[in-house]
Amino acid sequence: MIKSIRTRGAAGWFDWINGLFLILFSLATLVPFLFVISSSFVTTKELVEKGLVIFPSKITLAAYQYLFSTRLIPVSLLVTVFITVVGTLINMAFTILMAYPLSRRTLIGRDRIMQLVVFSILFSGGMIPTFFVVEWLGLLDTYGAYWLPGAISAFNMILLKNFFQQLPAGLEESATIDGCNDMQILTRIVLPLSMPAIATFSLFYALGHWNAYFNAIMYITDAGKWPIQVWLRQIVILSSGGLGESDFLTVVPPQTVQYAVITLSVAPLLIVYPFIQKHFSQGMLLGSVKG
Amino acid sequence: MQMRLNLRVLRRDKWLYLMLAPGLLYFIIFKYLPMFGIVIAFQDYVPYVGIAGSKWVGFKHFDRFFHEPVFWVLMRNTLLLGLYQIVFYFPFPIMLALLLNEVRQALFRKFIQTVIYIPHFISWVVVVGISYMLLNAQDGIIMGLLHQAGWQPQDALGSPGWFRPLLTLQVIWKESGFGTIIFLAALAGVDPQLYEAAKMDGANRWQQVLHVSLPALRSTIVILLVFRLGTFLDTGFEQIFLMVNALNRSVGDVFDTYVYERGLTQGQFSYTAAVGLFKSVISLILVLLANRTAKAFGEEGVY
């Protein structure tokens, strides 16, 4: 993506030291993951004896068998998938439908609406009033509390609007002459041309849902609707070392089980990451043209 | 005449307005309604009787907050956490980007980039979870290793002295890699002739980094720094909320955790709405100042 290959020459000491440093930094990034994943496949006995296990001498699925025998974690994983899929669809529908009209320069009231959106980034009512709005709407303890309070990221919406604005305007004009209405222009012409941007924003929204825990803590008391991140907090953080105030787990789960929960929650991301990573880095630079 | 024209345009754009409706409704309900809800900060709000029935008390809650010792504790914790991040985290992505930019083998560079972006996509629960597994006093591996080496370290997760360094380390680990993207983009725009010229003048690779690449990042650094100062009060609530516990609360509590604790778990709604409003107003002022400063530096500004 970024070209900066300058004049080539033999690799000197500068390149070796630089390369070494970057490899060390990547290792520092990867080792915690390797450690967590391999520790989840180790017997409790080996983990206690060795402490640090990167290459287990004997692989066991005991921790996973235990987790999947509890019903709690499998249900929670399904709930998280459900929240993520529906949530992302809602995000994208709301974001696209708002971004497209605002990308049209002739729209009356466009500047006013943009001011409204930008101000909402700069200033917010805060946690307590927002909580009361969610309560007033009857969303407490419903999936709606995961989806609606963050249905549009103002930031993403503005970026997508800027992206739409860069598309050649001639396409829309000729489609209008052919008798298309604005909805048809959006679905038949604009969206097919914007697939890379759509993919990027969907991924960012999906990731946000997969990683979210705070909406659940704020709005959901029904543990049956908790996503995996909340259980992760209960099982790993609140039960660890007796520091927390856990009222759900009276027994500290074995370490291998804690590692297994962490592994389950990051596995989907690590598996798809190599295939989608180019969308993420593109997204950072997307729509940076102002308008 | 003007009126008629507007009506015709409105009719022409009816689909566009229809599309706008859900988004507008979203912003009104979830962003602007809470702003009006701020009025409860000036009341003794009782949920049962609602805003209309609750008693107005003016600035009572603000007065109370400014006179509580906790006000200065929250202020100090927020400022120190922000300061730690600017001093220790902020230079990291710049340094990494400068080094990555020197890598000549495209494949190696691509590989390193791919790897160091990963932690950005991991949730804070996982990052804090791994920290707990490694550092807890009973069976954390790092603590065990330090024990074997003859040290008797404090419980890192429960001691106030470790809180800020630990949070900063987590941010460095999680965000340094992804943070390079914006600097790499800026470096890609540097004219290769500048490096050639520097080489002619006898600059070695390190000197090229210092005298060609680094100056090319100056405006990016300035604008990011200014906006970091502008969002000073938002020092990673999700992370702090997970890391705070009964033992390190004295250094870990910030405005948001305090609002959550006193408001949603203890039910002091009006008081915490006032605390939240105080934070929102200061944040707004800081961001506007940051924007003005960026413009003064000749940058475009963001808002």
Contacts between the chains, C-beta under 8 A, distances in Angstrom:
chain1	res1	chain2	res2	distance
A	2	B	184	5.5
A	2	B	185	6.6
A	2	B	187	7.8
A	2	B	188	4.2
A	3	B	188	6.6
A	4	B	101	6.0
A	4	B	187	6.4
A	4	B	188	5.3
A	4	B	190	7.5
A	4	B	192	7.8
A	5	B	104	6.2
A	5	B	106	6.5
A	6	B	104	7.4
A	6	B	192	5.5
A	6	B	195	5.6
A	7	B	192	8.0
A	7	B	195	7.8
A	7	B	196	7.3
A	8	B	104	6.5
A	11	B	104	7.6
A	12	B	205	7.2
A	14	B	102	7.3
A	14	B	204	7.4
A	14	B	205	4.2
A	14	B	206	6.5
A	15	B	102	7.5
A	15	B	103	7.7
A	15	B	104	6.9
A	15	B	205	8.0
A	18	B	99	5.4
A	18	B	102	5.5
A	18	B	103	6.7
A	19	B	103	7.0
A	19	B	108	7.0
A	21	B	99	6.4
A	22	B	96	7.9
A	22	B	99	6.1
A	22	B	100	6.8
A	22	B	103	7.0
A	22	B	112	4.9
A	23	B	112	7.6
A	25	B	96	7.0
A	25	B	112	7.8
A	25	B	116	6.5
A	25	B	176	8.0
A	26	B	111	7.9
A	26	B	112	5.5
A	26	B	115	4.3
A	26	B	116	5.9
A	28	B	173	7.1
A	29	B	115	5.6
A	29	B	116	5.4
A	29	B	118	6.3
A	29	B	119	6.0
A	29	B	173	7.2
A	29	B	177	6.6
A	30	B	115	6.2
A	30	B	118	7.8
A	32	B	130	5.3
A	32	B	134	7.7
A	32	B	173	7.9
A	33	B	118	7.7
A	35	B	141	8.0
A	36	B	130	6.0
A	36	B	133	7.2
A	48	B	139	7.7
A	51	B	141	5.1
A	51	B	144	5.1
A	51	B	145	7.2
A	52	B	141	5.1
A	52	B	145	7.5
A	93	B	22	7.8
A	94	B	22	5.7
A	94	B	23	5.7
A	94	B	26	6.1
A	95	B	23	7.7
A	97	B	19	4.4
A	97	B	20	7.3
A	97	B	22	5.9
A	97	B	23	6.1
A	98	B	19	7.2
A	98	B	20	6.1
A	98	B	22	7.3
A	98	B	23	2.9
A	98	B	24	7.5
A	98	B	26	7.9
A	100	B	16	7.6
A	100	B	19	6.2
A	101	B	13	7.7
A	101	B	16	3.9
A	101	B	17	7.1
A	101	B	19	5.1
A	101	B	20	4.8
A	102	B	20	7.5
A	104	B	13	7.7
A	104	B	16	6.3
A	106	B	9	7.6
A	106	B	13	7.7
A	107	B	13	6.1
A	107	B	16	5.8
A	108	B	6	6.6
A	108	B	9	6.0
A	108	B	10	6.7
A	108	B	13	7.3
A	113	B	20	7.2
A	113	B	24	6.9
A	116	B	27	6.1
A	116	B	32	7.7
A	117	B	27	6.4
A	118	B	303	5.8
A	120	B	27	5.9
A	120	B	31	4.0
A	120	B	32	7.3
A	121	B	303	7.9
A	122	B	283	7.9
A	122	B	284	5.5
A	122	B	287	5.6
A	122	B	288	7.5
A	122	B	303	6.8
A	123	B	35	7.1
A	123	B	280	5.7
A	123	B	281	8.0
A	123	B	283	7.6
A	123	B	284	4.8
A	124	B	31	7.1
A	124	B	34	6.9
A	124	B	35	7.4
A	124	B	280	5.8
A	125	B	31	7.6
A	125	B	33	7.6
A	125	B	34	2.8
A	125	B	35	4.4
A	125	B	36	7.6
A	125	B	37	5.5
A	125	B	38	5.5
A	125	B	276	7.8
A	125	B	280	7.5
A	126	B	34	6.9
A	126	B	38	7.2
A	126	B	259	7.1
A	126	B	273	6.5
A	126	B	276	3.1
A	126	B	277	6.3
A	126	B	279	7.2
A	126	B	280	5.7
A	127	B	256	6.9
A	127	B	259	5.3
A	127	B	260	6.5
A	127	B	263	6.7
A	127	B	264	7.4
A	127	B	272	7.7
A	127	B	276	5.8
A	128	B	37	7.7
A	128	B	40	7.4
A	128	B	259	6.6
A	128	B	263	4.9
A	128	B	264	7.5
A	128	B	269	5.6
A	128	B	272	5.3
A	128	B	273	4.4
A	128	B	276	5.8
A	129	B	33	7.8
A	129	B	34	3.9
A	129	B	35	7.4
A	129	B	36	7.9
A	129	B	37	3.0
A	129	B	38	5.8
A	129	B	40	6.9
A	129	B	273	6.2
A	129	B	276	7.7
A	130	B	30	7.2
A	130	B	34	4.4
A	130	B	37	7.7
A	131	B	263	7.8
A	131	B	264	6.5
A	132	B	34	7.7
A	132	B	37	5.7
A	132	B	40	7.7
A	132	B	47	7.6
A	132	B	269	7.8
A	133	B	29	6.8
A	133	B	30	6.6
A	133	B	33	5.0
A	133	B	34	5.4
A	133	B	37	6.5
A	137	B	29	7.5
A	148	B	26	7.7
A	148	B	30	6.9
A	149	B	30	5.3
A	151	B	26	5.2
A	151	B	30	7.4
A	152	B	23	5.9
A	152	B	26	5.4
A	152	B	27	7.3
A	154	B	27	7.8
A	157	B	23	7.3
A	181	B	15	5.3
A	182	B	13	7.1
A	182	B	15	3.7
A	182	B	16	5.2
A	182	B	19	7.4
A	183	B	15	4.9
A	183	B	18	7.9
A	183	B	19	7.2
A	186	B	19	7.4
A	207	B	121	5.8
A	210	B	123	7.4
A	211	B	121	7.8
A	211	B	122	7.5
A	211	B	123	3.4
A	211	B	124	7.5
A	211	B	125	7.5
A	212	B	123	7.8
A	213	B	123	7.1
A	213	B	124	7.9
A	213	B	125	5.4
A	213	B	238	7.7
A	214	B	238	6.1
A	214	B	241	7.2
A	218	B	264	6.8
A	229	B	123	5.6
A	229	B	125	4.6
A	229	B	126	8.0
A	232	B	125	5.0
A	232	B	126	6.9
A	232	B	129	5.8
A	233	B	125	5.3
A	233	B	129	7.5
A	233	B	242	6.8
A	236	B	125	7.9
A	236	B	129	4.0
A	236	B	132	5.9
A	236	B	133	6.7
A	237	B	125	7.3
A	237	B	128	5.9
A	237	B	129	5.7
A	237	B	132	5.3
A	237	B	242	6.1
A	240	B	132	4.4
A	240	B	133	7.2
A	240	B	136	4.8
A	240	B	157	7.7
A	241	B	132	7.3
A	241	B	136	3.9
A	241	B	137	5.5
A	241	B	138	5.5
A	241	B	140	7.9
A	241	B	155	7.5
A	241	B	157	6.5
A	241	B	158	7.5
A	243	B	136	7.8
A	243	B	157	6.2
A	243	B	158	5.8
A	243	B	245	4.4
A	243	B	246	6.8
A	243	B	247	6.5
A	244	B	245	6.1
A	245	B	246	7.4
A	255	B	133	7.1
A	255	B	139	6.4
A	258	B	129	7.7
A	258	B	133	6.3
A	259	B	133	7.0
A	262	B	126	5.8
A	262	B	129	5.5
A	262	B	130	6.7
A	262	B	133	7.6
A	265	B	123	7.3
A	265	B	125	7.6
A	265	B	126	6.1
A	266	B	122	6.1
A	266	B	126	5.7
A	269	B	121	5.8
A	269	B	122	7.1
A	270	B	118	7.6
A	273	B	118	6.5
A	273	B	121	7.0
A	274	B	114	7.3
A	277	B	114	5.7
A	277	B	117	6.5
A	280	B	117	6.8
A	280	B	121	7.3
A	281	B	113	7.5
A	281	B	117	6.8
A	281	B	181	5.8
A	284	B	178	7.9
A	284	B	181	4.7
A	284	B	182	6.8
A	285	B	181	7.3
A	285	B	185	5.8
A	290	B	300	7.1
